[in-house]
Amino acid sequence: MEILVELIRKELNLSYRDERSKAFITHDIDNLGLLNGFKFIKSLGGDILKRKNIKLALDKVKRKIIKKDPWSVYNLIELHRKMDTKGTFFFMPGVQPKKFQDGYDLIKNKSYLQDVAKAIESINGNIGIHYDVRHLEEDRMKNDLDRLSEIFQAEIEAGRAHFLLFDITKSFEIYEKAGIKFDTTCSFADAVGFRFGTSKPFRPYNFKEKREYDVIEIPLIVMDGSLQNPKYMNLSPEEGFEKIIELVEKIKKYNGTFTFLWHNSSFYTPEWKNWEWVCEKTLKYLKENRFEFV
């Protein structure tokens, strides 16, 4: 779509009101840190028996004892502070069904979450909701949104679906009904790029009612897992970064928005350890190319 718009712009000799490309850096907080309780013990068993990595299991125990959590949300907050960038953090509204093993109890973690919110505010960041995996089948979105807003004592207007669950026939209607103003779900989990043919925010069209939805969709362009996961693109860190640069350059050419997702859990573990530099280097590249962080 950007290519067509650019052709029309040039033909009509128009100029953009804002010539600066945008960077929308986002983080889905599926877990607040390394797993706790039985889940933590189970992960240690997996490290020892399945992954044959006793060193990792011992290091996890050590980090638990000294309270140096590699998945702490504060690590990403400090990265943004160091780079002088902004981030939007999407928090789960509760514990997810057992097979997903994600989420957390908002009430039990209320004090921690409110402290995290203050730290996010200190970097001019933002907080959104990471929709429950059941939101497409259950009428729960408004209650989830209210519960999260109450914890953070702030109006939450932005969201993204856990596992990028999306249904073109009802997702936008669910968002609008619940009061979501900005959604950034729309992408393919198994590949990076332009699911809707654009990187720019837009209002989806309601064909049944012949009007635009009162929701702005900000298409997700790159998710960390899409690049790394062996079931998806299965790239090396170097190949993944090259793909990011390719997309950033394309977006810069058409004055678009680069929406980037990096999870707080995409660090430390064997499958992510070699990828850690990609997140910081991406932020650095966006700054060097004068993207505006929004």
C-alpha positions, -999 to +999 in steps of 0.1 A: +000+000+000+029+024+008+042+020-027+009+030-042+005+060-018+040+072-027+032+071-064+000+091-058+019+115-036+046+122-062+020+125-090+001+151-071+032+168-058+022+164-021+044+163+009+041+146+043+030+167+072+055+148+093+087+137+075+101+116+103+096+078+105+084+064+137+096+036+160+070+019+182+090-004+206+068-029+225+073-056+251+048-084+259+052-093+296+040-129+295+057-136+329+071-111+354+103-130+358+118-165+360+090-189+369+081-195+406+071-224+428+064-257+411+069-242+376+104-231+386+112-266+399+098-281+367+120-258+346+151-269+366+141-305+359+139-297+322+174-281+324+189-311+340+171-340+324+160-327+290+186-300+281+215-317+301+225-283+313+232-286+351+252-253+349+221-234+338+199-250+366+225-240+392+227-205+378+189-201+379+189-211+416+218-187+423+199-158+406+168-166+426+188-164+458+205-131+450+174-117+434+191-110+400+164-120+376+173-120+339+137-117+329+129-088+352+108-060+335+133-035+350+160-048+327+141-035+297+132-003+314+169+003+321+178-005+285+154+022+274+169+046+299+204+039+287+194+043+250+171+073+257+142+055+240+106+048+248+088+015+253+052+003+256+048-027+280+018-050+276+008-068+308-014-099+312-048-094+329-044-127+349-032-163+349-037-181+316-051-216+311-027-243+321-015-253+286-002-217+280+017-215+314+018-177+312+003-148+331+003-139+368-020-130+397-025-092+396-036-089+432-006-109+446+018-088+425+000-054+429+028-037+448+054-048+423+033-039+393+027-004+407+064+001+413+071-011+377+045+014+364+064+043+381+096+031+365+080+029+331+066+064+335+101+077+344+112+068+308+081+083+293+069+048+285+034+034+283+014+005+296-011-017+277-031-049+281-019-082+267-053-097+260-062-130+276-061-160+253-099-166+259-110-131+248-122-143+214-145-169+229-156-153+262-171-118+268-143-108+292-123-080+276-140-051+294-136-068+328-099-076+321-092-041+310-109-026+341-090-049+364-057-040+349-066-003+349-074-005+386-041-021+394-021+005+375-044+034+385-044+046+349-066+044+318-053+017+295-061+023+259-036+001+240-035-037+236-021-067+219-034-103+219-014-131+236-001-155+209-012-128+184-047-144+184-068-125+159-101-130+140-109-105+113-146-112+117-147-101+154-114-089+169-119-052+160-155-053+173-143-067+206-116-040+210-140-012+202-167-025+226-141-028+254-127+007+249-094-002+233-082+028+212-049+013+198-043-023+189-010-038+177-018-075+173-019-077+135+011-097+123+019-133+114+036-152+142+056-173+117+070-145+096+080-108+099+067-082+075+034-065+065+003-085+071-020-056+061+003-043+034+013-013+054+034-003+084+013+028+091-014+031+117-049+030+102-086+027+112-100-007+101-132-006+082-165-021+095-181-035+064-213-045+082-220-010+094-202+008+066-180+029+089-145+029+104-140+012+137-131+035+166-098+017+169-064+025+154-045-006+143-007-002+145+006-033+125+033-053+142+063-056+118+088-077+137+084-101+167+116-116+182+102-151+181+093-150+145+130-146+136+144-171+161+118-199+165+129-231+147+093-237+137+091-202+121+119-184+103+147-202+122+173-175+115+206-170+132+210-137+152+230-122+124+204-132+098+177-119+121+193-085+125+199-083+087+161-089+082+153-061+107+176-037+089+160-046+056+125-038+070+137-006+088+151+007+055+119+000+036+098+017+063+122+047+063+118+050+026+080+053+029+078+074+061+062+045+080+062+031+115+085+003+126+066-017+153+090-040+171+082-066+198+109-079+221+097-100+251+113-096+286+119-134+285+139-133+253+172-132+273+195-155+292+182-190+282+203-210+258+180-204+228+181-166+234+216-159+249+232-153+215+203-130+205+206-105+234+226-080+214+200-078+186+175-058+208+200-031+218+215-029+183+181-025+168+173+005+191+207+020+182+201+016+145+167+033+147+183+062+166+211+066+141+185+068+114+165+095+132+134+075+139+110+092+164+102+069+193+065+069+201 
